[in-house]
Amino acid sequence: MAADKQETSERILKWYSNLYSRRVDLVGDFAGSERFLVHGESLLLQCFTDPHLDFDPGFQLLHAAYGVEKFLQGLVSRGCNFHIAFFDEHQDLCIPQDVSPAIGEKYLLARAAIIRHLKVNLPDAVPEVEVHTFASSSSDAFAEYLRSTDIYFVLCHDGASFNDVRKKMMEKSLHSLKGETRELQERQQEYKSSFRTFIYSMMQRGYSAALVNGLEWRDTKVVTTVLEHARSMTLDVSSAVSSASREIQSRQSSLQELKSHMKRPSKALSLSSVYLLTLERSPIQTRG
């Protein structure tokens, strides 16, 4: 079984390296007013890797929520039409690759708080942006959602390496550098395989993908890389279960203990909510 998963992962990575891609403006050149799906864990990972965000030793939950809201505001203000979907099987994918397991619990707590925060506040701020949670991308509930909702493409991460990983590795002692470098490389491969397996599964269903990593705001434009799905996609990705999701059950008890200290989400993130409630579909100012 492990050999089958490894083989499938290797084939996914090889398939991905041969995909056709192009840089486009999502609104003006690609999707227009068509609805797309934002992969929630990809969104969180993009925001959690902000070098100004301190989760070690601090826990800047409000700063993390603000980063998510600011990204969503960038989409909304440019007229994007989207929903957000979080997947429990992918929850560990929101954790930056180079953090320790102890610090990883903070990111899972932040994920839970931000999801609840968005579900409480987004309906009033931007009713057309729906927030969904699913057990997995292969669940019947997600399949039903796709059948009942017109989705043009999915906006997600592809697991590419982060700019701050090498910097943090250089801060380690030479004694531990070799072992940690190998461990980090293995984790990077797991992330790539997990995200790209998700991309493959969505393309098998007929959807294209756009990358959240590398996305740029250019005046009224949302410029990023779009991946076009191939015609022949016959791999069975059910065996390539996300490696990052294997520890979910063992994490649940400690995460639940952290959650027990949380109050109502709308209160816990009340300062950040002030920013969220300013989201409007109003045109942004362009540079002269």
Buried (B, 14 or more C-beta within 10 A) or exposed (E): EEEEBEEBBEBBBEBBEEBEBEEBBBBBBBBEEBBBBBBBBBBBBBBBBBEEBEBEEEBBBBBBBBBBBBBBBBBBBBBBBBBBBBBBBBBBBBBBBBBEEEBBBBBBBBBBBBBBBBBBBBEEBBEEBBBBBBEBBBBEEBEEBBEEEEBBBBBBBBBEBBEBBEEBBEEEEEEEEEEBEEEBEEBBBBBBBBBBBBBBBBBBEEBBBBBBBBBEBEEBBBBBBBBEBEEEBEBEBEBBBBBBBEEBEEBBEBBEEBBEEBEEBEEBBEEBBEBBBEBEEEEEEEEE
